Structure formats: structure tokens, C-alpha cells
């Protein structure tokens, strides 16, 4: 049987929100319209934590794209 490399899955109970954000950013790069359910599945977290992380990642992304007007 052929072995495939396993996708790195975080251990959310041992990780802070700051440590989980890169996983959410990766998910948003793959699918910008990712749902809370998809985030829950990818991270292995509950609904509230997934929602919070997804909102935070989207907000940071908006700030990065924002152009400052003089």
C-alpha cells in the first residue's frame, strides 16, 4: 500500500489562538468563503472558538489589504 504524507493537524487544546491562526489563514487561502463548519473540522475545535478564529483571521486580512489615505 502506498503511504501519503499526513496533513499536519493542530492539537487545539494545547495551542493558543495565536498558534492556531496560521492554520485558519491557510484554510482561507485555499477557500476564501470557508465556513465555520469547515474551520471546526480543520482545527478540531468547537463552534465558538472556530467562529472567533475565523473572524479574527478575516479581520487581519482586511487590515492588510487596507490602503491608507493621506
Secondary structure, DSSP 8 states (H G I E B T S, - for coil): -----------GGGS-HHHHHHHHHHHHHH-TT--HHHHHHHHT--HHHHHHHHHHHHHHHHHHH-----
